[in-house]
Structures are given as C-alpha cells and as structure tokens.
Amino acid sequence: MADKEKFLGEFEQTAMLALIQLKDNAYGAAIRQLLHEQVERDVAIGAIYSTLERLEKKGMVQSYLGETTPERGGRPKRYFKVTGQGESALKKAREAMNTLWQGVSLRAIVNSIISPSHSTLQ
C-alpha cells in the first residue's frame, strides 16, 4: 500500500466508527441516521456508499448482503463491517491525532481565533 493510502481521512474515520457502533446493523440508512443523531452531520447516502466502497477497495471494510425483505421490494440490505486492517488503521489515526493534540490547549485555539496573526496554529 502506498504511504498516502495508510492514512484515513476524517470522513473515512467517521464512517468506520459508525460501523463499529452499529455492529450487525451497519447499512446505509442506519449509518446516515447515526451520523445525524450523534454528530449532527447530514450526509447524502451516496457519499456514505462511495466512502464505504473506497474503504472496501483498500481492505479496511467488507460488505455482505442480508436477507431480502418485502418492504425493500425483495432487495437485500448491504451491510458493512470493519476488517482487522481497518481497525489497525483507525488505531493509527487515533494515535496520530492524540500525539498532535498533545501540547495544544483550548486557550491556544481561542487565541488563534481572536488573533490569527499571532497564532501558533497557522
């Protein structure tokens, strides 16, 4: 895997964390609802699926089809779960962010908003 593929983007992390929280109920509409309720983020269902498909190509998640249901016109739901490789990538992303946040105080962030020309966060 190329170096740039080893790091997860913010929305990729968000989507994968939603899968972990939803466990066996991780499909498009449930993911969308969780993101809306827990992080107040409204995301198009297409954006969710394109992100999950990209993650599946990278080996970070895998999908499987559930049972067909009459309310879906006989079509099955497509469920997703995080793979071991995905879990490792999430841990690495969390460690990287924790490392970067060390030494950054709320005061530094507030000061950068109030006086951006003197900020250490530029």
Phi and psi in degrees as GROMACS dihedral restraints (atoms count N, CA, C in turn):
[ dihedral_restraints ]
;  ai    aj    ak    al  type     phi  dphi    fc
    3     4     5     6     1   -68.6    20    10
    4     5     6     7     1   153.4    20    10
    6     7     8     9     1   -53.7    20    10
    7     8     9    10     1   -41.9    20    10
    9    10    11    12     1   -65.8    20    10
   10    11    12    13     1   -22.9    20    10
   12    13    14    15     1   -83.5    20    10
   13    14    15    16     1   -11.6    20    10
   15    16    17    18     1   -75.7    20    10
   16    17    18    19     1   -18.4    20    10
   18    19    20    21     1  -102.6    20    10
   19    20    21    22     1   140.6    20    10
   21    22    23    24     1   -94.9    20    10
   22    23    24    25     1   140.2    20    10
   24    25    26    27     1   -74.7    20    10
   25    26    27    28     1   166.5    20    10
   27    28    29    30     1   -59.7    20    10
   28    29    30    31     1   -45.6    20    10
   30    31    32    33     1   -72.1    20    10
   31    32    33    34     1   -31.7    20    10
   33    34    35    36     1   -61.8    20    10
   34    35    36    37     1   -43.7    20    10
   36    37    38    39     1   -62.5    20    10
   37    38    39    40     1   -44.4    20    10
   39    40    41    42     1   -58.8    20    10
   40    41    42    43     1   -46.1    20    10
   42    43    44    45     1   -64.0    20    10
   43    44    45    46     1   -43.1    20    10
   45    46    47    48     1   -67.5    20    10
   46    47    48    49     1   -37.6    20    10
   48    49    50    51     1   -65.9    20    10
   49    50    51    52     1   -34.7    20    10
   51    52    53    54     1   -63.7    20    10
   52    53    54    55     1   -41.3    20    10
   54    55    56    57     1   -60.1    20    10
   55    56    57    58     1   -43.3    20    10
   57    58    59    60     1   -63.6    20    10
   58    59    60    61     1   -42.5    20    10
   60    61    62    63     1   -67.1    20    10
   61    62    63    64     1   -38.2    20    10
   63    64    65    66     1   -78.6    20    10
   64    65    66    67     1   -16.0    20    10
   66    67    68    69     1    52.6    20    10
   67    68    69    70     1  -119.1    20    10
   69    70    71    72     1   -79.3    20    10
   70    71    72    73     1     2.7    20    10
   72    73    74    75     1  -112.8    20    10
   73    74    75    76     1    26.9    20    10
   75    76    77    78     1   -89.2    20    10
   76    77    78    79     1    89.5    20    10
   78    79    80    81     1  -132.9    20    10
   79    80    81    82     1   168.5    20    10
   81    82    83    84     1   -45.3    20    10
   82    83    84    85     1   -57.4    20    10
   84    85    86    87     1   -64.9    20    10
   85    86    87    88     1   -37.5    20    10
   87    88    89    90     1   -68.1    20    10
   88    89    90    91     1   -38.2    20    10
   90    91    92    93     1   -63.6    20    10
   91    92    93    94     1   -46.5    20    10
   93    94    95    96     1   -59.6    20    10
   94    95    96    97     1   -44.0    20    10
   96    97    98    99     1   -65.0    20    10
   97    98    99   100     1   -43.5    20    10
   99   100   101   102     1   -60.6    20    10
  100   101   102   103     1   -44.7    20    10
  102   103   104   105     1   -63.5    20    10
  103   104   105   106     1   -38.0    20    10
  105   106   107   108     1   -65.3    20    10
  106   107   108   109     1   -47.4    20    10
  108   109   110   111     1   -73.9    20    10
  109   110   111   112     1   -41.1    20    10
  111   112   113   114     1   -90.5    20    10
  112   113   114   115     1   -32.7    20    10
  114   115   116   117     1  -124.4    20    10
  115   116   117   118     1    10.0    20    10
  117   118   119   120     1    51.7    20    10
  118   119   120   121     1    44.3    20    10
  120   121   122   123     1  -119.9    20    10
  121   122   123   124     1   117.7    20    10
  123   124   125   126     1   -93.1    20    10
  124   125   126   127     1   120.0    20    10
  126   127   128   129     1  -125.0    20    10
  127   128   129   130     1   137.2    20    10
  129   130   131   132     1   -65.5    20    10
  130   131   132   133     1   141.5    20    10
  132   133   134   135     1   -59.3    20    10
  133   134   135   136     1   -34.1    20    10
  135   136   137   138     1   -63.4    20    10
  136   137   138   139     1   -37.1    20    10
  138   139   140   141     1   -66.7    20    10
  139   140   141   142     1   -37.2    20    10
  141   142   143   144     1   -64.5    20    10
  142   143   144   145     1   -50.4    20    10
  144   145   146   147     1   -65.5    20    10
  145   146   147   148     1   -38.8    20    10
  147   148   149   150     1   -66.2    20    10
  148   149   150   151     1   -37.1    20    10
  150   151   152   153     1   -66.1    20    10
  151   152   153   154     1   -45.4    20    10
  153   154   155   156     1   -65.4    20    10
  154   155   156   157     1   -37.4    20    10
  156   157   158   159     1   -66.8    20    10
  157   158   159   160     1   -38.8    20    10
  159   160   161   162     1   -63.4    20    10
  160   161   162   163     1   -43.8    20    10
  162   163   164   165     1   -65.2    20    10
  163   164   165   166     1   -33.5    20    10
  165   166   167   168     1   -67.2    20    10
  166   167   168   169     1   -40.3    20    10
  168   169   170   171     1   -63.4    20    10
  169   170   171   172     1   -31.4    20    10
  171   172   173   174     1   -81.1    20    10
  172   173   174   175     1    -8.1    20    10
  174   175   176   177     1    84.3    20    10
  175   176   177   178     1    12.6    20    10
  177   178   179   180     1   -85.9    20    10
  178   179   180   181     1   -28.8    20    10
  180   181   182   183     1  -135.4    20    10
  181   182   183   184     1   163.1    20    10
  183   184   185   186     1  -135.6    20    10
  184   185   186   187     1   153.2    20    10
  186   187   188   189     1  -118.9    20    10
  187   188   189   190     1   158.7    20    10
  189   190   191   192     1  -151.9    20    10
  190   191   192   193     1   155.4    20    10
  192   193   194   195     1   -94.5    20    10
  193   194   195   196     1   137.1    20    10
  195   196   197   198     1   -87.9    20    10
  196   197   198   199     1  -167.2    20    10
  198   199   200   201     1   -71.2    20    10
  199   200   201   202     1   152.8    20    10
  201   202   203   204     1   -74.4    20    10
  202   203   204   205     1   148.9    20    10
  204   205   206   207     1  -133.1    20    10
  205   206   207   208     1   143.7    20    10
  207   208   209   210     1   -61.4    20    10
  208   209   210   211     1   -36.5    20    10
  210   211   212   213     1   -68.2    20    10
  211   212   213   214     1   -15.2    20    10
  213   214   215   216     1  -105.3    20    10
  214   215   216   217     1    20.0    20    10
  216   217   218   219     1    66.6    20    10
  217   218   219   220     1    28.3    20    10
  219   220   221   222     1    84.4    20    10
  220   221   222   223     1     2.3    20    10
  222   223   224   225     1   -88.5    20    10
  223   224   225   226     1   143.7    20    10
  225   226   227   228     1   -83.8    20    10
  226   227   228   229     1   154.4    20    10
  228   229   230   231     1   -78.3    20    10
  229   230   231   232     1   148.0    20    10
  231   232   233   234     1  -102.1    20    10
  232   233   234   235     1   115.7    20    10
  234   235   236   237     1  -100.1    20    10
  235   236   237   238     1   155.0    20    10
  237   238   239   240     1  -130.2    20    10
  238   239   240   241     1   151.7    20    10
  240   241   242   243     1  -146.0    20    10
  241   242   243   244     1   152.8    20    10
  243   244   245   246     1   -80.0    20    10
  244   245   246   247     1   135.9    20    10
  246   247   248   249     1   -86.8    20    10
  247   248   249   250     1   173.6    20    10
  249   250   251   252     1   -60.0    20    10
  250   251   252   253     1   -39.6    20    10
  252   253   254   255     1   -63.6    20    10
  253   254   255   256     1   -38.6    20    10
  255   256   257   258     1   -65.8    20    10
  256   257   258   259     1   -41.4    20    10
  258   259   260   261     1   -60.9    20    10
  259   260   261   262     1   -42.7    20    10
  261   262   263   264     1   -62.0    20    10
  262   263   264   265     1   -42.6    20    10
  264   265   266   267     1   -65.1    20    10
  265   266   267   268     1   -38.9    20    10
  267   268   269   270     1   -64.1    20    10
  268   269   270   271     1   -42.9    20    10
  270   271   272   273     1   -61.7    20    10
  271   272   273   274     1   -42.8    20    10
  273   274   275   276     1   -62.9    20    10
  274   275   276   277     1   -42.3    20    10
  276   277   278   279     1   -63.8    20    10
  277   278   279   280     1   -41.8    20    10
  279   280   281   282     1   -64.6    20    10
  280   281   282   283     1   -44.4    20    10
  282   283   284   285     1   -61.3    20    10
  283   284   285   286     1   -41.7    20    10
  285   286   287   288     1   -62.4    20    10
  286   287   288   289     1   -45.1    20    10
  288   289   290   291     1   -67.8    20    10
  289   290   291   292     1   -40.1    20    10
  291   292   293   294     1   -61.0    20    10
  292   293   294   295     1   -41.0    20    10
  294   295   296   297     1   -62.8    20    10
  295   296   297   298     1   -45.3    20    10
  297   298   299   300     1   -66.8    20    10
  298   299   300   301     1   -32.9    20    10
  300   301   302   303     1   -75.4    20    10
  301   302   303   304     1   -18.6    20    10
  303   304   305   306     1   -61.8    20    10
  304   305   306   307     1   130.9    20    10
  306   307   308   309     1    85.1    20    10
  307   308   309   310     1    -3.4    20    10
  309   310   311   312     1  -100.3    20    10
  310   311   312   313     1   119.1    20    10
  312   313   314   315     1  -101.0    20    10
  313   314   315   316     1   161.1    20    10
  315   316   317   318     1   -60.8    20    10
  316   317   318   319     1   -35.8    20    10
  318   319   320   321     1   -60.3    20    10
  319   320   321   322     1   -41.5    20    10
  321   322   323   324     1   -63.3    20    10
  322   323   324   325     1   -38.2    20    10
  324   325   326   327     1   -68.3    20    10
  325   326   327   328     1   -46.0    20    10
  327   328   329   330     1   -61.8    20    10
  328   329   330   331     1   -43.5    20    10
  330   331   332   333     1   -62.9    20    10
  331   332   333   334     1   -34.6    20    10
  333   334   335   336     1   -69.4    20    10
  334   335   336   337     1   -28.2    20    10
  336   337   338   339     1   -76.2    20    10
  337   338   339   340     1   -41.9    20    10
  339   340   341   342     1   -71.9    20    10
  340   341   342   343     1   -42.8    20    10
  342   343   344   345     1  -133.6    20    10
  343   344   345   346     1    75.9    20    10
  345   346   347   348     1   -61.9    20    10
  346   347   348   349     1   -25.3    20    10
  348   349   350   351     1   -72.3    20    10
  349   350   351   352     1   -19.1    20    10
  351   352   353   354     1  -107.7    20    10
  352   353   354   355     1    12.0    20    10
  354   355   356   357     1   -77.7    20    10
  355   356   357   358     1   144.4    20    10
  357   358   359   360     1   -88.2    20    10
  358   359   360   361     1    -1.0    20    10
  360   361   362   363     1  -101.5    20    10
  361   362   363   364     1    17.7    20    10
